[in-house]
Amino acid sequence: MSQYLFLPLVILAINPTSGTFQDSALSPTQEEPEDMECGRPEPSARIVGGSDTQPGAWPWQVSLHQGGGHICGGSLIAPSWVLSAAHCFVRNGTMEPAAEWSVVLGVHSQDGPLDGAHVRTVAAILVPDNYSKVELGADLALLRLASPARLGPTVRPVCLPRASHHFTHGTACWATGWGDIQEADPLPLPWVLQEVELRLLGKAACQCLYSRPGPFNLTLQLLPGMLCAGYPEGRRDTCQGDSGGPLVCEEGGRWFQAGITSFGFGCGRRNRPGVFTAVAPYEAWIREQVIDSEPGPAFPTQPQESQSGPQEPGEENCTIALPECGKAPRPGAWPWEVQVLVPGSRPCHGALVSESWVLAPASCFLDQISSHSPPSDLEAWRVLLPSRPRAERVARLVQHENASWDDASDLALLQLRAPVNLSAAPRPVCLPHLEHYFLPGSRCRLARWGNGEPAPGPSALLEAELLGGWWCHCLYGRQGTPVPLPGDPPDALCPAYQEEEEAGHCWNDSRWSLLCREEGTWFLAGIKDFSSDCLRPRAFFPLQTHGPWISHVTRGAYLEDQLAWDWGLEGEETETQICPPHTEHGACGLRPEAASVGVLWPWLAEVHVAGGRVCTGILVAPGWVLAATHCVLRLGSTTVPYIEVYLGRTGASPLPQGHQVTSAPPLLCQTEGGPWVLMGMAVRGSRELFAAIGPEEAWISQTVEEAHFLAPSGTPYWPPEGSNLCPPDLARASGSPQAALFLLLLTPLIQS
């Protein structure tokens, strides 16, 4: 289930009601019978700020079972009635049979015998007529028990608010349930009832948070009957499996149910508070359904001290919480960069991902963790953090279960013996959620990773820019496979480096991680490039797929929502694309063919640049040659060097002493009518990745009037299977690199 869709069944609850009910037709003075006092649990000490509840602390909490297991939560409101969420029982517009459900009351731990608990079957399930799906509100349900519950110290009803009841913004309330403790992280044994303190948010403040576009421009319009609770900074919330459970607030010694857990955007994410179904607007509907029940639900009068308390503010501040991770004073000065020191081994570079955990390659420690047993000398391990005078000790090492055989899972987490103070110099790096989509063109940097040797050249040369998913996936993937859409985990991330690699150095002995910046915040996007030769661009294993594992182990790593999502107007990223055929010599179309006379490609030229570089150029008009800028000009230079161009001899004679070709050939494709067309120029450092020429037509035409462009009817055709011609959509592929071209005006002094 996508994390960026509404998550019913355990997360936050929303209850917009298209028509609010009035309570004037019902008795406003009805109180609960003396023998069924609501909202008063037995005295017990709760663990404030913790997770596990004490037995009997929330005696109205029930567990709704289907097929023998917990599905949703609910609250006892009368001996024969339970209040829950409609989405727990309605599937594709159809109500599930009541006979399939049972209610477990008085349960604390769901592991083993349910001591002190008892079970009731469900006789009927009622939902409002206007309920259709959670984001449209009215997400509540009433369950009539086949026989009344047995009331006692651990089974008591909760009080319900009247329609006029007012819950003050900022009130500390409590949500309870047996749902996931994090996204995709189920509650562990012994499945003890959990509690979390949440603060009520006013509608204006909550709407402000949900009006701020997030990934995929997903926003939420709060409707009447919706109630928000949580914190802008997130990290405390209900989650999957808590749906239907109660949100209760204490007033005058009684607990009133303010909301019902319905749905939300993930669990505990920044600026995405929980959205609950407000109970008060449904007083009339609830009374109408239980009118013949004795005793029925209790709607006590709101305590006077609460009614005379602070009124709703006219306007509320909208406080957007900023990420607490991924802040660096400047690129290269990474406050999360750590070194793990293991006796007898080279230092292993990793990253701080929370107050207590470090992420690093498992391959650094293979000698110490063979057979998946804990290292015997862990006491001697040390972790060096930035700006920390002393090394930190290691308490535990957790290896990814697939680390030993899958390079994409070459990860290990090391727990520090003592948490570090993040208000000081060390800061954690942000990690991406599973659905995070790093946009093409994202500005990235390479950072040390593992225990490989450092790369040649200064660190300033490690800037990179992400290429589109089409290029990266099809360059390293299989032909004919669909390219992952945004929101689906990619197979690889491909950065185009801004530097030129020195001859003879491919950095194969280096290990790098890929850091990408969004809105000033750095994310650890990829790990360990997996290309085995000098092929460019390099491809990194994406970290998105490991977010759930990291979150499960650390219970505190900083997974953050996507911060940049402007895809522009084209929207090609959302269209399914298929990888074109691969050939023996590259992505397409570069196979030499036999020629009886003359040279193979008569339009190719050798561009000799002062300093010993030789680039490949192409004759586009009698007096003009097109070449790649990166080959002619040095990075950052605007001075044109001395250049000589040789026509009609490409590859026919050896190069001068000390010269070598430093640019791959252009991409040429044959049209259906026979002529060959220049489709692209090689991207810096790559022999299989090309920048499209088509978008540069206007500039080339203005500069070179004689240049001839193919008419629209002459587009290249999709070749028969097994041929080496180009597919027509290569030059139009989503996320294709922008061409950086250099036009050379030939003079009579040039040899021909």
Beta strands, then each sheet from edge to edge (+ up, - down):
strand 1: 61-66
strand 2: 69-78
strand 3: 81-84
strand 4: 90-91
strand 5: 94-95
strand 6: 101-105
strand 7: 118-126
strand 8: 141-145
strand 9: 172-177
strand 10: 194-201
strand 11: 226-229
strand 12: 246-251
strand 13: 254-263
strand 14: 274-278
strand 15: 337-341
strand 16: 348-352
strand 17: 357-360
strand 18: 382-384
strand 19: 392-399
strand 20: 412-416
strand 21: 431-432
strand 22: 443-448
strand 23: 463-466
strand 24: 495-497
strand 25: 512-518
strand 26: 521-529
strand 27: 540-542
strand 28: 559-560
strand 29: 604-609
strand 30: 613-621
strand 31: 624-628
strand 32: 643-647
strand 33: 660-661
strand 34: 667-670
strand 35: 676-682
strand 36: 690-692
strand 37: 741-745
sheet 1: 1+ 2- 3+ 8- 7+ 6- 1+
sheet 2: 4+ 5-
sheet 3: 9+ 10- 11+ 14- 13+ 12- 9+
sheet 4: 15+ 16- 17+ 20- 19+ 18- 15+
sheet 5: 21+ 28+
sheet 6: 24+ 23- 22+ 25- 26+ 27-
sheet 7: 32+ 29- 30+ 31- 37+
sheet 8: 32+ 29- 30+ 33+
sheet 9: 34+ 35- 36+
end
